[in-house]
Amino acid sequence: MSINLIEHIFEGLHTCNAWSLQILKINNSKRNGTSYFAREIELNPPERLYDFVCEIADFYCKEKDGRLKSFLEIRDYDGSALDRTIYKLEKNNQMIEEELRTLFEAISDPDHETNPLEMRSQAYLLKGVITVGGEEHAVKLISMQNPVSTLKHKFWMANGTFTEITDKVISLRTTIDIVIYDNTVYMMTLAGEKLFNMERAYKNVCNEKLNEIDKYDIVNDFKSFGDLAGSGHNPRKFVAFNDGHLKKLKKPSDRKKIAKKFGIPLDGDKFDMSKEGSADKLVKVLCDRGMVDPFDDNPMEVAGSKKWQ
């Protein structure tokens, strides 16, 4: 997917004159999931917020060294961590659906009373309506940086002497981690995963897919396989789980072909989990991380795959 759409979004930031600046507190709970608390911030003079948004647009769209020039593609989020890639998720994606709804509710009615300097916030958000291609679109820019900071080793001058500044301040940066354009989420950096507590999400996906694998009875020791597949970096790989690959492994003859191609030992006609590395190899095959070299047909691991174009 082309980077042009993101470029048009940043170029369109200057078309909005009524931005809302909010700082966010994110709460993650095993029992209650993820919740958000938003506090509206007013800058003085008011036009300074518009100027700051224009600085963001310039930072990303400068002709010579704009930040967008460092990106190569937009791709659907698949748990991989490819450099120079913007990851995309739609609002109904199970990885973020509930969290995105909760976030929208919080920022639609932000608080105005809480002391923002005592919030222990983790992010800040800019919310507005921009014009792109002659049409209006809701946009939200989110930086996963705690905007509240205490100045250290900073001094201001009064009456010829310098006095240390110890007050807390709101500090904003021009780099953005997440762009929400209408109902589509674009993660400019993987810091965006923290906004939606996606570690919890891909562990849930992993557990769901492990239950499906168990039903197919393709390994000789499912407990060992499940323990290894659900640990370390493996759970995030299940975001790209290929249901078609699993269905094909239902046939013993197909399992034998895959076992031979990717060096996964068999116990009878089932994958043998007693051999070191077998579980990791099977996870890679099922999660589109295992491919074959086009020249010598040797198995190889890839960070993320997509259809040939």
Wavefront OBJ file of the C-alpha trace (Angstrom):
o trace
v 0.000 0.000 0.000
v 1.308 3.423 -0.963
v 2.598 5.952 1.557
v 0.731 8.663 -0.400
v -2.387 8.513 1.776
v -0.385 9.191 4.935
v 1.351 12.043 3.153
v -2.029 13.542 2.202
v -3.147 13.269 5.842
v -0.136 15.193 7.145
v -0.402 17.733 4.345
v -4.042 18.261 5.309
v -3.339 19.048 8.966
v -3.162 22.789 8.253
v -6.802 22.751 7.027
v -8.093 22.359 10.601
v -8.192 25.429 12.827
v -9.907 23.836 15.815
v -7.607 21.240 17.333
v -8.150 19.550 20.680
v -5.045 18.725 22.727
v -5.560 15.986 25.320
v -3.222 14.036 27.557
v -4.037 10.376 28.130
v -3.769 8.031 31.066
v -3.931 4.359 30.085
v -4.995 1.717 32.587
v -4.502 -1.985 31.857
v -6.306 -4.536 34.006
v -6.519 -8.313 33.620
v -10.072 -8.203 34.928
v -11.407 -5.052 33.239
v -9.219 -4.749 30.145
v -7.913 -1.395 28.955
v -9.451 1.951 29.889
v -8.502 5.542 29.116
v -8.766 8.869 30.905
v -8.418 12.022 28.814
v -7.701 15.542 30.075
v -8.189 18.501 27.724
v -5.305 20.984 27.677
v -5.583 24.636 26.647
v -2.546 26.496 25.356
v -2.037 30.230 25.543
v -2.101 31.888 23.124
v -4.679 29.526 21.501
v -3.156 29.853 18.028
v 0.058 28.274 19.326
v -1.597 24.828 19.081
v -2.309 25.340 15.379
v 1.291 26.428 14.849
v 2.509 23.278 16.587
v 0.333 21.052 14.376
v 1.785 22.770 11.317
v 5.271 22.005 12.684
v 4.282 18.334 12.799
v 3.093 18.477 9.190
v 6.359 20.100 8.107
v 8.414 17.541 10.044
v 6.804 14.688 8.100
v 6.367 16.299 4.693
v 9.507 18.377 4.126
v 10.627 17.938 0.539
v 14.224 16.981 1.285
v 14.282 15.142 4.583
v 10.683 14.754 5.747
v 10.176 11.811 8.102
v 7.765 10.116 5.683
v 10.629 9.573 3.259
v 12.048 7.019 5.691
v 9.058 4.683 5.181
v 8.750 2.141 2.377
v 5.248 0.730 2.715
v 1.990 0.387 4.595
v 0.948 -3.161 5.418
v -1.706 -4.841 7.505
v -0.567 -5.485 11.059
v 0.710 -9.068 11.301
v 2.848 -9.053 14.430
v 6.076 -8.572 12.497
v 8.463 -5.707 13.223
v 9.790 -4.670 9.831
v 11.844 -1.500 9.567
v 10.487 1.435 7.587
v 6.958 0.006 7.672
v 3.673 1.600 8.755
v 1.235 -0.974 10.136
v -2.481 -0.643 9.466
v -5.489 -1.920 11.434
v -9.198 -1.373 10.769
v -11.526 -0.545 13.664
v -13.162 -3.989 13.600
v -9.836 -5.809 13.947
v -10.134 -8.027 17.028
v -6.707 -6.848 18.167
v -7.979 -3.313 18.845
v -11.764 -3.249 18.403
v -12.763 -2.961 22.072
v -9.862 -0.679 23.013
v -10.496 1.682 20.085
v -14.163 2.019 21.032
v -13.199 2.759 24.639
v -10.580 5.301 23.532
v -13.069 7.115 21.296
v -15.515 7.353 24.202
v -12.854 8.838 26.493
v -11.607 11.488 24.087
v -15.116 12.507 22.993
v -15.822 13.787 26.516
v -12.473 14.716 28.112
v -12.047 15.911 31.683
v -11.358 19.600 32.407
v -10.865 19.595 36.177
v -8.120 17.103 37.106
v -4.652 18.557 37.640
v -2.904 17.397 34.445
v 0.532 17.626 36.039
v -0.404 14.941 38.581
v -2.068 12.478 36.193
v 0.828 10.103 35.478
v -0.167 10.231 31.833
v 1.512 8.062 29.182
v 0.575 9.819 25.944
v -0.940 12.878 24.375
v -3.390 13.239 21.517
v -4.294 15.868 18.929
v -7.835 15.612 17.598
v -9.341 17.480 14.670
v -11.221 17.349 11.364
v -9.136 17.900 8.241
v -9.896 18.225 4.541
v -8.346 15.683 2.187
v -9.377 15.432 -1.443
v -12.164 17.937 -0.883
v -13.762 15.820 1.869
v -13.697 16.138 5.653
v -12.093 13.379 7.716
v -11.647 12.921 11.449
v -8.004 12.559 12.429
v -6.233 11.837 15.693
v -2.467 12.063 16.167
v -1.072 10.257 19.184
v 2.387 10.399 20.702
v 3.226 7.632 23.160
v 5.332 9.982 25.249
v 4.500 11.135 28.739
v 3.939 14.844 28.061
v 4.446 15.811 31.696
v 8.065 16.276 32.705
v 10.106 17.957 35.409
v 12.831 20.246 34.160
v 16.227 19.350 35.548
v 19.371 21.458 35.358
v 17.380 24.265 33.710
v 17.693 27.859 34.932
v 15.906 31.128 34.206
v 17.353 34.590 34.631
v 15.974 37.264 36.929
v 17.780 40.373 38.130
v 21.072 39.204 36.652
v 21.127 35.791 38.366
v 19.884 32.360 37.298
v 17.397 30.359 39.370
v 16.727 26.649 38.820
v 13.352 25.715 37.335
v 11.738 22.906 39.357
v 8.130 23.084 38.144
v 6.484 20.369 36.073
v 5.684 21.303 32.485
v 3.824 19.948 29.444
v 6.383 18.988 26.810
v 5.265 18.151 23.261
v 7.241 16.582 20.452
v 6.618 16.580 16.707
v 7.051 12.815 16.236
v 3.825 10.805 16.104
v 3.413 7.103 16.920
v -0.204 6.551 15.823
v -2.439 8.190 13.243
v -6.161 7.384 13.408
v -7.823 8.477 10.164
v -11.591 8.117 10.412
v -11.760 4.523 11.688
v -8.408 3.220 10.441
v -5.352 3.024 12.679
v -1.874 3.555 11.252
v 1.033 2.707 13.544
v 3.996 4.845 12.575
v 6.067 3.057 15.242
v 5.568 -0.112 17.265
v 5.117 2.069 20.347
v 1.554 2.126 19.087
v 1.117 -1.404 20.436
v 1.171 0.020 23.962
v -1.836 2.246 23.305
v -4.074 -0.770 22.719
v -2.285 -3.195 25.064
v -1.701 -5.450 22.073
v 0.480 -7.878 24.004
v -2.704 -9.040 25.720
v -4.472 -9.180 22.362
v -1.963 -11.346 20.538
v -1.729 -13.711 23.513
v -5.485 -14.145 23.245
v -5.161 -14.811 19.512
v -2.394 -17.316 20.248
v -4.598 -19.206 22.711
v -7.496 -19.299 20.248
v -5.321 -20.687 17.475
v -3.713 -23.241 19.783
v -7.186 -24.571 20.569
v -7.799 -24.974 16.830
v -4.482 -26.775 16.317
v -5.317 -29.148 19.167
v -8.496 -30.230 17.370
v -6.514 -31.253 14.288
v -4.365 -33.711 16.274
v -1.214 -33.102 14.211
v 1.428 -33.253 16.993
v 2.372 -36.128 19.267
v 2.571 -34.028 22.454
v 0.275 -31.033 22.332
v 1.089 -29.844 25.851
v 4.772 -29.477 25.009
v 3.896 -27.744 21.759
v 1.435 -25.375 23.464
v 3.922 -24.442 26.191
v 6.597 -23.507 23.671
v 4.232 -21.860 21.182
v 2.753 -19.688 23.929
v 6.051 -18.396 25.305
v 8.730 -15.877 24.352
v 8.182 -14.082 21.046
v 5.978 -16.837 19.619
v 2.544 -15.454 20.663
v 2.874 -12.328 18.489
v 3.597 -14.539 15.469
v 0.061 -15.932 15.754
v -1.326 -12.585 14.567
v -0.367 -13.830 11.085
v -1.675 -17.365 11.669
v -2.629 -18.992 8.358
v -5.800 -21.046 8.770
v -5.322 -22.475 5.281
v -1.964 -23.961 6.265
v -3.527 -25.671 9.271
v -6.337 -27.173 7.175
v -3.823 -28.583 4.706
v -1.930 -30.279 7.540
v -5.005 -32.348 8.339
v -3.870 -34.898 5.728
v -0.985 -37.135 6.878
v 0.489 -37.020 3.367
v 0.692 -33.212 3.509
v 2.265 -33.331 6.965
v 4.964 -35.600 5.605
v 5.687 -33.162 2.764
v 5.982 -30.213 5.148
v 8.062 -32.266 7.605
v 10.553 -33.088 4.877
v 10.614 -29.567 3.418
v 11.157 -27.754 6.747
v 13.100 -30.371 8.671
v 10.424 -31.106 11.274
v 10.787 -34.676 12.595
v 7.793 -36.999 12.633
v 6.574 -39.566 15.128
v 4.524 -41.816 12.883
v 2.421 -39.324 10.934
v 2.466 -36.600 13.608
v 5.009 -33.859 14.209
v 7.421 -34.949 16.930
v 7.587 -32.349 19.704
v 10.247 -34.210 21.652
v 12.928 -32.972 19.245
v 14.470 -29.576 20.000
v 13.293 -26.824 17.695
v 10.298 -28.745 16.332
v 7.695 -26.525 17.974
v 9.355 -23.308 16.771
v 9.559 -24.623 13.211
v 5.894 -25.618 13.194
v 4.872 -22.210 14.549
v 6.815 -20.513 11.744
v 5.134 -22.696 9.109
v 1.648 -22.020 10.481
v 2.259 -18.274 10.951
v 3.745 -17.449 7.526
v 7.265 -17.156 8.900
v 8.591 -20.203 7.023
v 9.305 -20.001 3.296
v 11.439 -21.804 0.711
v 14.442 -20.304 -1.048
v 13.485 -19.918 -4.762
v 16.900 -21.064 -5.962
v 17.763 -24.131 -3.911
v 14.432 -24.970 -2.184
v 16.053 -24.772 1.239
v 13.779 -23.683 4.116
v 14.237 -20.150 5.378
v 12.674 -17.905 8.001
v 11.113 -14.584 7.001
v 10.083 -11.688 9.243
v 6.748 -11.332 7.469
v 5.263 -12.486 4.180
v 2.663 -11.130 1.802
v 1.245 -12.152 -1.551
v 3.510 -11.769 -4.577
v 2.596 -8.743 -6.704
l 1 2 3 4 5 6 7 8 9 10 11 12 13 14 15 16 17 18 19 20 21 22 23 24 25 26 27 28 29 30 31 32 33 34 35 36 37 38 39 40 41 42 43 44 45 46 47 48 49 50 51 52 53 54 55 56 57 58 59 60 61 62 63 64 65 66 67 68 69 70 71 72 73 74 75 76 77 78 79 80 81 82 83 84 85 86 87 88 89 90 91 92 93 94 95 96 97 98 99 100 101 102 103 104 105 106 107 108 109 110 111 112 113 114 115 116 117 118 119 120 121 122 123 124 125 126 127 128 129 130 131 132 133 134 135 136 137 138 139 140 141 142 143 144 145 146 147 148 149 150 151 152 153 154 155 156 157 158 159 160 161 162 163 164 165 166 167 168 169 170 171 172 173 174 175 176 177 178 179 180 181 182 183 184 185 186 187 188 189 190 191 192 193 194 195 196 197 198 199 200 201 202 203 204 205 206 207 208 209 210 211 212 213 214 215 216 217 218 219 220 221 222 223 224 225 226 227 228 229 230 231 232 233 234 235 236 237 238 239 240 241 242 243 244 245 246 247 248 249 250 251 252 253 254 255 256 257 258 259 260 261 262 263 264 265 266 267 268 269 270 271 272 273 274 275 276 277 278 279 280 281 282 283 284 285 286 287 288 289 290 291 292 293 294 295 296 297 298 299 300 301 302 303 304 305 306 307 308 309
